[in-house]
Amino acid sequence: MSNLDFDFGSILTVIAGGNGTGKTSMLGIIGHIFKYSNAYYNLFNERFETKYSAVFRFSDTHDVTETYSYQLFFENGTNKNAASRIVTENGRIRHRIDVGGRIRGGGKVSKPVIFLSLKRLLPLAQENERNIKLGLQTLTPELAVEYNEIYNEVFSTTETINPVHTKSSNKNSFSPTTANFDSHGISAGQDNIGHIILALLSFKKLKQDNLNYDGGLLLIDELDATLYPAAQKNLMKVMLRIGREVNLQIVFTTHSSDLLNFLSSKKAAQFKHSTNFVSLSNSLGSVKVQQGFSELENLLADLNHEAVRSIRPKKVNFYFEDYEASCFYKNIINEIDFGCEKSYKNLSISCGTYKTLIDKGFEEFFRSVVVLDGDFKSTFNQTDTNNVVFLPGTLRPENVVKEFLQGLPENDPFWNNPAQYTKRVFLNNINGVSDDREAMKRWFNSEIEFWGQDASNLFLRWKELNSDEAQIVIDRTNAIIKRIIDKFYELSTNN
């Protein structure tokens, strides 16, 4: 492993890859950079620090001539160097990692850190009964309530959980127990969640106890171990929420295809701007690192030893402000083949809400077409990066219709229809209708029965007489769909 670099997510960092790619070692060297005041202990009754020796060991065979170095860069422009060195003590080879130079304990960054190793998964049944102690400590009522709430959120249950302190030669935690099972009877998954909850609550408590707290770091090896898929997803949501609450960066490793598939799905849009994904792969020999959500599908193929097959999206969603807008738009692009199935969403969302969601990077609207009324053109712009299509004109669709019909001569073919909806009928019905939005909508919906299915006769006639404006909408739509198809692939590793 050499010449690797990656960025942390603002809240979550997912390190994924096959066995032997150095994921756990990565966590160890990250955590070793930090040390916190001895005045504060976490809920495991340990200091907020991580020693690399508690994570991994150097080899006396393969590492006796090798030295290693790495750097962490911080948002404030500073950085911290760390390097290994080899010493001989009492005739034995020892390995040390110096942070910030050879300053004993003084080179580390002051930041609370907790590392959860796989030792948390060791069943109590495999430990000596005489070494297991229960109930030596208790959580405050407030922490016990929050422990209970998080547990039930992760497992989608409504159980009454009593966190019982459990201490053994390998563990010092609070086990989730109920009236039906105690710490000896809990599953590995329940035990795992108990440790993770306690770590999260440790940072919440530290923030309350220390007014100078400015964030922390939680490192979890194999987050998904022993957890079923739904619990993995729920845990991700909990960590994102608490991470935001207490300014906590959470870095974890995983092999879980379920978790990775979830992160790459539309359902995980809330994670995209707070999460970075780091892929480690040794499929071509030496370990390589790739980062970003675009690498998720490639990693899934690598984990399963399969090739990635790219499939163009078969369906593109279309969103509108209201029914009137969808009628106008659908009749403009009718019978146009854009190379995909068109799925029209029956929603009523204002232009302002669409703008807010697009500005905040809501992913769904970057893989869909968003159709906005022409009266919003002065407030929002079509760009090469958003998927907004404006309807023709600078007015609401109802007003565009009103002006169009007012300009049609009495002998125009449109007025020749079985319903005998003539221009005089139109003028009579529009007379006295105020120009406000709600009044115009009521007028539109009271007249539409005379204009054909979804006002098709009306808008197709508009399209015939305004072909240039219609073509602008068609061309813009075509460009957006092409961009969606080129950028958002549906990937499959199935044969």
N, C-alpha and C positions, 0 to 999 in steps of 0.2 A: 504494500500500500504506500504509494508515494505521489507527490504532486497533485493532491486532491484538495479541492476547496468547494464550499457550498455556503448558502445563506440560511439563517434561521428565519422561521416564520415569526410574525409579531406575537402570536400566542402558541401555535402548535407547529412542531417540526416532526415530520414522519420520516424515519430512516428505515428503508425496506430493502431487502435483498436476500439472496440465497445464503446457505450455510457457508461459513468460512470467508465471508467478505469483510469482516471486521466491524460489524455493527456495535457489538457490546464494547469493544475496545474504544470505539468512537465516543460512546457515552462516558467511559471512564476518564479519558483524557480531557473531555469537556468539563466534567465535574471537578477535576483536580485543580483547575485554575482558581476555584473560589474557596473562600473561608469566611466564616461569620463570627460575630462576637460570642465569646464563651458565656455571656450573660443570658443567652436565650437557648432553650432546648425545644426540639420538636415533640410531637405527641408520642413518638417512639422512645422518648426520654434519651435522645441522642443529640449531639451538636448538628447544626446545619452545615455540614461539610461532607466531602467525599474524598477518600484516599484511593489512588489508583490500585493500590495493593489489595483493596477490598473488592475490586472488579476483575482484575486479571493479573497474571504473573508473566514476567519475562522468562525466556528459555535459557538455561545455562548452556545449552548446546548450540542454539541457532542465533542467540542475541548477544554472545560474548564479544563480538567485534562490531556490532551495529550500534549506532547512536541515532536518535530520532528527535525531530523538532517540529513544532507546530505553533501557530499564532491564532489568537482570537481577536477580532476587530469589533469595536463597539460603536454605537450610533453617535456618540459624542466626539468621535474622531480619534480616540485613543486605541491602543492595542496592547496585548500582553503576549510575550513570548514564553515558550516553555521548551525545555530540551532535556533529554535523558543523558545520564552519564553512568559509567561503570566504575565501581570501587571494589576494593578487596578488604574485607573486614574479618579478622580472625580466621584467615585462610579461606574464606568463602567469597565468591563473587556476589556483589550486591548491585542492584539497579536503583537509581534515584532519578526523579524528574524535578528539575529546578524550574520554578516559575519566576520570571522576571530577574533571572540571574541567580547566583548562589547566595541568596539572602534568606537565612533560615526563618521560614514562616512569614517573612515580611514582604515577599513579592506577590503574594496572592491578592486577588480582587475581593473586596468586602461585599459579598452577596450571599444570601442564604441559599443553600442547595440541598436537595434530598435525592439520593439515588436508590431506587427500588430494584434490587437484583432478583434473579430467579430463586434465590434462597427463600423468598417469601412463599413459594409454592410447595415447600417441603411439608408433607403431611405430618400432623402431630402424632399419628399412629406409628410413625417410624422413629420417634424420639423416645428416650428413656422416660417412663412414666414418672420417675422420681424427680426428674428435672423440670417438669411442667408445673407452673404455679398459676393459679387463676385468681382474679379479683384483687390484685395488690394495689391497683389504682382505679380511679373512676374518671369519667369525662364530666364536665360541667353539664347541667341540664340543657343548656342552649346547644352545646356541641353534640350531645346525645340526640337531640331532636333533629339537628341537621344531618347527622350520620344516618338516622332512620329515613329521612326524606330522600337523600341521595341514593341509598341502597334500593329503595322502592322504585325510584325513577329509572335506575339502571336495569333492574330485573322486571319492570312493569308489574309490580305486585303491590299489595296493600297490607303487608305484614307489619306487626309491631315488633321492631327490632330492639334488642337490648345489647349494646356493645359491652362485652366483657373483656377486661384486660387479661391477656394471655402471654405468659413469659416462659421461655424455654431456652435451651442452649443455642437455638438457631433463630428464635423469634422473640419479638417484644412488640406486641400490637394489641388491638382491640378486635375481638372476633364477633361477628354478627350472630347473635343467638336469639331464639324465640322460645315460646312455651313448648315447642315440639322438638327442638334440637339444641344442643349446646356446642361449645367450641370443638369437642371431640367428634361431633357428628356432621359438621359442616363440610360442604364439598370444596374442592380446590378452587373452583370459581368463586364461591362465596368468600373464602379466605383471601383470595387475590383482591377482590373488590374491597374487602375490609382494609387491606393495606393501602390501596390507592385512595380510598376515602380519607383515611387518617392522614395521609400525606397532604391532600388538598386542604383539609381542615387545619393542619399545622401552619400553613401559610396564612389562612384566614385569621387564626389566633395571633400569629406574629404581627400581622398588620394592626390588630387591635391593641396589642401590648407595646409595640414600639412605634412611636410617632415618627421616627426617622426611616422607617421601612420604605424602600422605593422599588420593590419588586424582587422576585426570586426566580429560581430555576428548579424544575422537577424533571428528573431523568427516570424513565421507566423502561426496563429491558423486557421485550416481548409482551407488550401491553395486552395482546389478545389471548395469551396463554390461558387455557381452561375456560374461556368465555364463549358462549354460543353467539351466533352472528348478531341477533337483535340487541343483546347486551353490549356488544362491542360498539354498535352504532349509538346506543343511548349514552354510553360512557363518553364517547367523543363529544356529544352535545353538552354533557355536564362539564367536561374539562374546558370546553370553549367558553362556557358561561362563567365559570369560576376564574378561569385565566384572565378574563376581562375584568372581573370584579376586583381582583387583588394584584393586577399587573404581574401575572405569572407566566413565564415561558415554559412550555412543557415539551420535552423532546423524548420521543419513544421509538423503539424498534418494533417491527412486526414482520410476520410472514403471511398474514391472513389475506387470502384472496377475497374473502367476503368484505373485509374492511376496505381494501384497496378498490374493489368494484363500487362500494358505496361512495367513497370519496370522489370517484370519477363520474358519478351519476348526477343527474339534475337535482336530486333530492339533497345533495350536499352543497348547494350553492352558498349557504351561509358560511361555509368554511373557507372559501376560495381566497378571500382577502386577508385572512388571519393565519393562513397555514402555508408552509412550504413543504414540498415533497422531495425527498432525497433518495435516489436510487443507487445502490451499490451492486455492481455486477462483475463477476470474474469469468464470464462465459467465453471471453476472448483471451484468457490468460491472466494478466495482472488486473487488479481491481480498478474499475473505472467508476466515476461518479457522474450522474446526470441529475438535474433537478428541475422542478416545475411539474405541474399537473399533466402536461403533455407527455411526460414519460411514464405515467401510470400504466397505460396499456402495454407499452414495451416491456415493462417489468413483469407484468402478469404473464406475458408470453415466456419471458425468461425463467420465471419461477416454475412454470409448467413444462418447460422444455418444448415449447411449441412456437410456430411461426405466426406472425401477426397478419391477419387478412383484413384489408381495408374495404369497407362497404359504404358507398355513398348513402347519406340519409334518404330514406324513402318518403318521409313526411316532414313538412315545414308548417309550423303554426302561424296563424295570422291573428293579430289582435287589433281591436277597434275601440273607439270611444263609446259608440252606441250603435243601435240598429240602423239608423239613417246612414251613418258612415259606411257600414258594411254593405248596404244595398248599393250605394254609389260606387264603391270600389269594386265589388264583385262583378258588376255589369261592365266596368271598364276592362277588366282583365279576363272576361269570360272567353272560354275556348282557347286561351293562350296556354301552351304547354311549356312549363318552366322546368321540366325534367324531374318533378317530384309531385307527391300527393299534397293537395292543399287542405289544411285543417283549420276551419274558421272557428274561433273561440267566441262564444256568446257571453261576453263580459261587458260591464259598464264601468269604465275607469276613465277618469278625467285626464286631459293632456298634462296637467301639472303633476299628477301622480306618476304618469308614465315617465315624464322628464326626471323626476326625483329618483325613480328606480333605475333608470338608465344611467344617470350621473353617478349613482352609488355602485354601478357595475353589476346589477342584477342579471345573472348569466342567461336566464331564459330569454331575455329580450335581445341577446346577442346571437342567439341561434334561431330567432323567429323574425317575422316581419311585423312591424308596429305601424299601423296606419293612423295618422292624425289629421284632424280637420285643418283646412286651409287658414282659418283665423288664428292659428298658433304659429304661423311662419315667422312672425316678428319676434317671437320669444325663444324659439328653439331652432337649431339649424340641422339640416341633413348633412352628414359628413361621410367620409370614406370608412369610418370605424363604427358608426351606429347604423341601425337597421330601420331607420324611420323613413316612411313614405308619406308625403303630404298629399291630401286630396286637392284637386284643382281649385283655383280661385283663392280669395283671401277672406271668405266668409264661411259660416257654418253650412253644412250640406243643405239644410232646409232653405236657407236664404239663397244659395246658389240655384236651387230648383225654382224658387219664386222668381228670381231675376230672369232665368232661362225661359220660363213659361210666359212671363210678361213680354218678352221680346219675340216670341213666336207669332208669326202672322196668323190670322184667322183661317187662312186656307192651307196651312201647313198640314202634311199628311198625319201628323200626330193627333190632330183633333178629329180625325175621321176614325171613329172607334165604335164598337157595338154598344158601349154604355152611354153613347151620345154625350161624352165628356168634352164639351166644346170650350173655346176660350171664354165665352160669355159665362159658362158655368164656373170656370176657374176664377174669373174676376169677381163673380158674385160671392163665391165662397171665401176668397181672400180678403174681401172688403171688411174693414174694421178689425182685422187681426193685428194685434200689436207686434212689434218687432222683437220682443224679448224672447229668450231662449225657450222657455216652457210653452209659451203661446204658439210659437212656430212649430215646436215638436207636436203639439196637439193637432195643429192644422195638417202637418205632413201625414200623420198617422190616420187622420180622418179621410184624407184624399187618396191614400195609396191603393185602395181597392179599385180605383179607376185607372191605375197606371200599369197594371200587369203584375205578375208574380214578383215580389220583391222590387216593385217599380221598374221592371225590366224594360217595358215599352218606353217609359220616360227616359231612362238613362241611356238606353241604346240609341235613342234619337239624339240625345245630348252628345253622345260619342261620335255619331255621324257628322254633326255640325261643329265639333270641337276636336277634330282628330289629332291636331298637334299637341294640345294639352293632354289628351288621353295617352298619346305615345310617350310623353315625359314620365307619366306614372308607370307605364309598362316597362320602359327602359330601366327606371330606377328599381323596380321590383326584380327585374331580371338580374341586375348587377348584384343586388343583395342576396338573392337565392344562390347565385353562382358562388358568392363569397362564403355562404353558409356551407354549401356542399363541399367546397375546397378545404374549409378550415375545420368543420366539425364532423369528423368521421365517426361512424359506428364501427367499432373494431371487434373482431371475433378471432378466437384462437381455436375454434372448432374445425375439425377436418370435414 
